[in-house]
Amino acid sequence: MTRLRRSGSGGQARTRRVLVTFMFASIVCLSGCVRGCTSSRPPIHINPSMDDQPKVLAQTSSKFFYDGASMRQPVPGTVPIGGLKEDAAFFTGKGTDGQFVATIPVTVDEALLERGRQRYVIYCQPCHDARGDGKGILFQRGNVPTASFHQDKILKYPDGQIFDVITNGAGLMAGYRWPIPPADRWAIIAYVRELERKRLASAAGPAAGSN
């Protein structure tokens, strides 16, 4: 009787070990399949939150609005802050006839020249150098031709054309429409014209003295 009880208890223990081993193997297989097996069924979204809510996305179509567009047009007559640019000469460098204005459409004083000098040092001097000869860092290190403000072509430019070049760029020069606001563009032009005047005056001085 004792041997039978021991034999029976040993068999139950072996059965439990087999069951535990089988369950453990099943869990391992199932976990591996969950991580690596493919399925045609959509994944379970445990927390849908706001992902699945109806909403309007920019630049998409819409069946709700009559024109089929999700984005709405502004109310007629709406003008963004700072967007009413009636002074074409100031904001574009061109007059009502579409031609470049000959002179700066703002009052040139010491404050404007100082502002222009500061902006020139930041945005223009690296390429055009401090004197406007076009011998800046691009020319010094890369031998990249950069315009001189003292050449006849630029001396003959109307101020509005220089404004247009600063705004939209020209040749290798990129446009500075966004980094430099219109008022600062005119300030830079005023300073450049001052550099040109000083160069012409210094060149005319020795010539006048020799006569």
C-alpha positions as CSV (number, residue, x, y, z in Angstrom):
1,M,0.0,0.0,0.0
2,T,2.8,2.4,0.8
3,R,4.6,1.7,-2.5
4,L,1.3,2.2,-4.4
5,R,0.7,5.6,-2.7
6,R,4.3,6.7,-3.4
7,S,4.0,5.5,-7.0
8,G,0.7,7.4,-7.5
9,S,2.1,10.6,-6.0
10,G,5.2,10.4,-8.2
11,G,3.0,10.0,-11.3
12,Q,1.0,13.1,-10.4
13,A,4.1,15.1,-9.9
14,R,5.4,14.0,-13.3
15,T,2.1,14.9,-14.8
16,R,2.1,18.3,-13.3
17,R,5.7,18.9,-14.6
18,V,4.6,17.9,-18.1
19,L,1.6,20.2,-18.0
20,V,3.7,23.1,-16.7
21,T,6.3,22.5,-19.4
22,F,3.6,22.3,-22.1
23,M,2.0,25.5,-20.9
24,F,5.3,27.3,-20.8
25,A,6.1,26.2,-24.3
26,S,2.7,27.3,-25.5
27,I,3.1,30.7,-24.0
28,V,6.6,31.1,-25.6
29,C,5.2,30.1,-29.0
30,L,2.2,32.3,-28.7
31,S,4.2,35.3,-27.6
32,G,6.6,34.8,-30.5
33,C,3.8,34.6,-33.0
34,V,2.2,37.8,-31.6
35,R,5.5,39.6,-32.1
36,G,6.5,38.3,-35.4
37,C,3.6,36.6,-37.3
38,T,1.7,38.4,-40.0
39,S,-2.0,38.8,-40.1
40,S,-4.6,40.2,-42.5
41,R,-6.7,41.5,-39.7
42,P,-6.2,45.2,-38.6
43,P,-4.2,45.8,-35.5
44,I,-6.1,46.3,-32.2
45,H,-6.2,50.0,-31.3
46,I,-6.2,49.9,-27.5
47,N,-6.7,53.6,-27.0
48,P,-8.2,55.3,-30.1
49,S,-8.4,58.6,-28.3
50,M,-8.7,61.4,-30.9
51,D,-7.2,59.5,-33.8
52,D,-10.4,58.3,-35.2
53,Q,-12.6,61.3,-34.6
54,P,-14.1,63.1,-37.6
55,K,-12.1,66.3,-38.3
56,V,-11.1,68.5,-41.2
57,L,-7.5,68.2,-42.4
58,A,-5.8,71.0,-44.3
59,Q,-5.7,70.8,-48.2
60,T,-8.3,67.9,-48.2
61,S,-11.7,67.6,-49.9
62,S,-14.9,67.7,-48.0
63,K,-18.5,66.6,-48.8
64,F,-19.9,68.9,-46.2
65,F,-19.1,72.2,-47.9
66,Y,-20.7,73.1,-51.2
67,D,-17.4,73.8,-53.0
68,G,-15.9,70.5,-52.0
69,A,-12.9,72.0,-50.1
70,S,-12.3,71.5,-46.4
71,M,-10.5,74.8,-46.0
72,R,-12.7,77.9,-45.9
73,Q,-12.0,81.1,-47.8
74,P,-11.6,84.3,-45.7
75,V,-14.5,86.7,-45.4
76,P,-14.5,89.1,-48.4
77,G,-12.6,92.2,-47.6
78,T,-10.4,90.5,-45.0
79,V,-6.9,91.9,-44.7
80,P,-4.2,90.2,-42.6
81,I,-2.3,92.2,-40.1
82,G,0.3,94.2,-41.9
83,G,-1.1,93.0,-45.3
84,L,-2.6,96.2,-46.6
85,K,0.3,97.3,-48.7
86,E,-1.1,100.3,-50.6
87,D,2.3,102.1,-50.9
88,A,3.6,100.1,-53.9
89,A,6.8,102.1,-54.1
90,F,7.7,101.3,-50.5
91,F,6.9,97.6,-50.6
92,T,7.9,96.7,-54.2
93,G,10.4,99.4,-55.3
94,K,8.1,100.1,-58.3
95,G,5.8,103.0,-59.0
96,T,2.2,103.0,-60.2
97,D,3.6,102.7,-63.8
98,G,5.4,99.4,-62.9
99,Q,8.8,101.0,-63.3
100,F,11.5,101.0,-60.6
101,V,11.5,104.2,-58.5
102,A,14.5,106.4,-59.1
103,T,15.1,107.4,-55.4
104,I,14.4,106.0,-52.0
105,P,10.7,106.7,-51.0
106,V,11.6,107.4,-47.4
107,T,13.4,110.2,-45.6
108,V,17.1,109.6,-45.4
109,D,18.6,110.8,-42.2
110,E,21.4,109.7,-39.8
111,A,19.1,107.2,-38.0
112,L,18.3,105.5,-41.3
113,L,21.9,105.4,-42.4
114,E,23.0,103.9,-39.1
115,R,20.2,101.3,-39.3
116,G,21.4,100.6,-42.9
117,R,25.0,100.2,-41.7
118,Q,24.0,97.7,-39.1
119,R,21.9,95.6,-41.5
120,Y,24.6,95.9,-44.1
121,V,27.2,94.4,-41.8
122,I,25.0,91.5,-41.0
123,Y,23.6,90.6,-44.5
124,C,25.8,92.3,-47.1
125,Q,29.3,92.7,-45.8
126,P,30.2,88.9,-45.8
127,C,30.0,88.9,-49.6
128,H,30.4,92.5,-50.7
129,D,33.0,93.4,-48.0
130,A,32.9,96.5,-45.8
131,R,33.6,99.0,-48.6
132,G,31.2,97.4,-51.2
133,D,34.0,96.2,-53.5
134,G,32.7,92.6,-53.8
135,K,35.8,91.2,-52.1
136,G,34.1,89.4,-49.3
137,I,34.5,85.9,-47.9
138,L,33.2,84.2,-51.0
139,F,35.8,85.9,-53.2
140,Q,38.6,85.4,-50.7
141,R,38.1,81.7,-50.1
142,G,36.2,80.5,-53.2
143,N,37.1,83.1,-55.8
144,V,33.3,83.5,-56.4
145,P,32.6,86.7,-58.3
146,T,30.6,89.1,-56.2
147,A,29.2,92.4,-57.5
148,S,30.9,95.7,-56.6
149,F,28.6,98.5,-55.7
150,H,31.0,100.9,-57.4
151,Q,30.8,99.6,-60.9
152,D,29.0,101.7,-63.4
153,K,26.1,99.3,-63.9
154,I,25.1,99.4,-60.3
155,L,25.8,103.1,-60.0
156,K,23.2,103.6,-62.7
157,Y,20.6,101.3,-61.1
158,P,17.5,103.2,-59.8
159,D,17.1,102.7,-56.1
160,G,14.0,100.6,-56.8
161,Q,16.0,98.1,-58.8
162,I,18.4,97.6,-55.9
163,F,15.4,97.0,-53.7
164,D,14.1,94.4,-56.1
165,V,17.5,92.6,-56.1
166,I,17.6,92.5,-52.3
167,T,14.0,91.3,-52.3
168,N,14.2,88.6,-55.0
169,G,17.9,88.0,-55.5
170,A,19.9,88.0,-58.7
171,G,22.5,85.6,-60.1
172,L,24.2,83.9,-57.3
173,M,22.6,86.1,-54.7
174,A,19.6,84.7,-52.9
175,G,16.6,86.8,-52.1
176,Y,16.2,88.4,-48.7
177,R,12.5,89.0,-48.8
178,W,11.9,87.3,-45.5
179,P,15.0,88.0,-43.4
180,I,15.1,91.7,-44.2
181,P,11.8,93.7,-43.9
182,P,11.1,96.5,-46.5
183,A,12.1,99.3,-44.1
184,D,15.5,97.7,-43.6
185,R,16.0,97.1,-47.3
186,W,15.6,100.8,-47.9
187,A,18.0,101.5,-45.0
188,I,20.6,99.3,-46.6
189,I,20.2,101.0,-50.0
190,A,20.6,104.4,-48.3
191,Y,23.9,103.2,-46.7
192,V,25.1,101.7,-50.0
193,R,24.4,105.0,-51.8
194,E,26.4,106.7,-49.1
195,L,29.3,104.4,-49.7
196,E,29.1,105.2,-53.4
197,R,29.0,108.9,-52.8
198,K,32.0,108.8,-50.5
199,R,34.0,106.7,-53.1
200,L,33.1,109.1,-55.9
201,A,34.0,112.2,-53.8
202,S,37.4,110.7,-52.8
203,A,38.1,109.9,-56.5
204,A,37.1,113.4,-57.6
205,G,39.2,115.1,-55.0
206,P,42.7,114.1,-56.3
207,A,41.5,114.7,-59.9
208,A,40.3,118.2,-59.0
209,G,43.6,118.9,-57.2
210,S,45.8,117.9,-60.1
211,N,44.1,120.4,-62.4
